[in-house]
């Protein structure tokens, strides 16, 4: 996979202010406001910044947390996981492996009835859904 590297100025031109805040500054969209929270459309979720495939709709599940949730990335190399100790919490940040954009966080062992017991809690603004058959 070829890495995508751009300057902050280049990202600012490409992304909307909200996209830039979340993808490049590790911000978070407000819960229940993202376009993919309740989406049931079959397809592939790609990185809004670089287009890399990240998740597939068959791994999306209802977690009722206010953000789209997936139990696994489409490929183990699609995302990078980074220890995050910001905001006085210990979490694991999820980033796009291709462009290093912030996607959200992953939580393990919460008891969801999924094959992995992982919840990839991802900002809608970090994703772009390509419906199946498009």
C-alpha positions as semicolon CSV with decimal commas, in nm:
position;residue;x (nm);y (nm);z (nm)
1;X;0,000;0,000;0,000
2;X;0,142;0,334;-0,104
3;X;0,131;0,590;0,178
4;X;-0,044;0,922;0,125
5;X;0,154;1,210;0,272
6;X;0,035;1,570;0,246
7;X;0,111;1,892;0,426
8;X;-0,140;2,044;0,667
9;X;-0,211;2,312;0,405
10;X;-0,286;2,048;0,139
11;X;-0,525;1,867;0,376
12;X;-0,701;2,196;0,458
13;X;-0,768;2,254;0,087
14;X;-0,898;1,899;0,032
15;X;-1,112;1,858;0,345
16;X;-1,404;2,056;0,487
17;X;-1,339;2,224;0,824
18;X;-1,526;1,944;1,008
19;X;-1,343;1,672;0,815
20;X;-1,009;1,840;0,885
21;X;-1,090;1,873;1,257
22;X;-1,172;1,503;1,291
23;X;-0,939;1,339;1,039
24;X;-0,626;1,550;1,089
25;X;-0,667;1,689;1,444
26;X;-0,823;1,378;1,607
27;X;-1,149;1,552;1,684
28;X;-1,482;1,380;1,739
29;X;-1,818;1,452;1,582
30;X;-2,112;1,486;1,819
31;X;-2,289;1,156;1,891
32;X;-2,601;1,069;1,688
33;X;-2,519;1,337;1,426
34;X;-2,315;1,138;1,173
35;X;-2,466;1,030;0,843
36;X;-2,375;0,661;0,892
37;X;-2,495;0,601;1,250
38;X;-2,812;0,419;1,142
39;X;-2,718;0,328;0,783
40;X;-2,805;-0,026;0,677
41;X;-2,684;0,006;0,315
42;X;-2,456;-0,275;0,199
43;X;-2,118;-0,164;0,075
44;X;-1,765;-0,061;0,158
45;X;-1,665;0,217;0,395
46;X;-1,351;0,394;0,277
47;X;-1,136;0,670;0,426
48;X;-1,281;1,010;0,339
49;X;-0,930;1,157;0,319
50;X;-0,754;0,906;0,090
51;X;-1,015;0,654;-0,030
52;X;-0,855;0,344;0,124
53;X;-1,098;0,063;0,205
54;X;-1,144;0,041;0,582
55;X;-1,462;-0,147;0,678
56;X;-1,741;-0,345;0,512
57;X;-2,108;-0,319;0,593
58;X;-2,127;-0,686;0,697
59;X;-1,913;-0,602;1,004
60;X;-2,127;-0,301;1,106
61;X;-2,349;-0,355;1,409
62;X;-2,587;-0,168;1,638
63;X;-2,395;-0,062;1,948
64;X;-2,628;0,228;2,038
65;X;-2,326;0,446;2,120
66;X;-2,401;0,732;1,877
67;X;-2,134;0,651;1,617
68;X;-2,107;0,382;1,351
69;X;-1,964;0,063;1,502
70;X;-1,782;-0,222;1,331
71;X;-1,641;-0,540;1,483
72;X;-1,341;-0,563;1,246
73;X;-1,165;-0,370;0,969
74;X;-1,192;-0,515;0,617
75;X;-0,822;-0,604;0,630
76;X;-0,590;-0,618;0,930
77;X;-0,351;-0,383;0,748
78;X;-0,623;-0,124;0,674
79;X;-0,592;0,052;1,010
80;X;-0,324;0,131;1,264
81;X;-0,392;0,117;1,636
82;X;-0,223;0,365;1,869
83;X;-0,236;0,394;2,247
84;X;-0,421;0,715;2,335
85;X;-0,392;0,863;2,684
86;X;-0,554;1,198;2,606
87;X;-0,844;1,342;2,803
88;X;-0,733;1,149;3,114
89;X;-0,842;0,816;2,962
90;X;-0,662;0,511;2,831
91;X;-0,801;0,420;2,488
92;X;-0,682;0,282;2,155
93;X;-0,702;0,524;1,863
94;X;-0,784;0,393;1,516
95;X;-0,610;0,557;1,218
96;X;-0,614;0,494;0,847
97;X;-0,297;0,299;0,767
98;X;-0,262;0,467;0,427
99;X;-0,286;0,838;0,522
100;X;-0,266;0,835;0,902
101;X;-0,603;1,009;0,942
102;X;-0,790;0,974;1,272
103;X;-1,099;0,754;1,243
104;X;-1,208;0,694;1,602
105;X;-1,129;0,441;1,877
106;X;-1,156;0,066;1,930
107;X;-1,282;-0,094;2,250
108;X;-1,249;-0,460;2,345
109;X;-1,437;-0,684;2,584
110;X;-1,760;-0,489;2,615
111;X;-1,974;-0,799;2,565
112;X;-2,129;-0,728;2,226
113;X;-2,242;-1,047;2,049
114;X;-1,992;-1,014;1,765
115;X;-1,720;-1,255;1,646
116;X;-1,437;-1,037;1,784
117;X;-1,590;-0,863;2,090
118;X;-1,433;-0,545;1,947
119;X;-1,619;-0,221;1,883
120;X;-1,451;0,006;1,630
121;X;-1,630;0,330;1,715
122;X;-1,575;0,541;1,404
123;X;-1,671;0,898;1,315
124;X;-1,904;0,913;1,014
125;X;-1,716;1,216;0,886
126;X;-1,404;0,997;0,858
127;X;-1,579;0,759;0,620
128;X;-1,735;0,749;0,275
129;X;-1,978;0,467;0,196
130;X;-1,959;0,314;-0,150
131;X;-2,282;0,112;-0,189
132;X;-2,251;-0,244;-0,323
133;X;-2,287;-0,255;-0,699
134;X;-2,172;0,105;-0,748
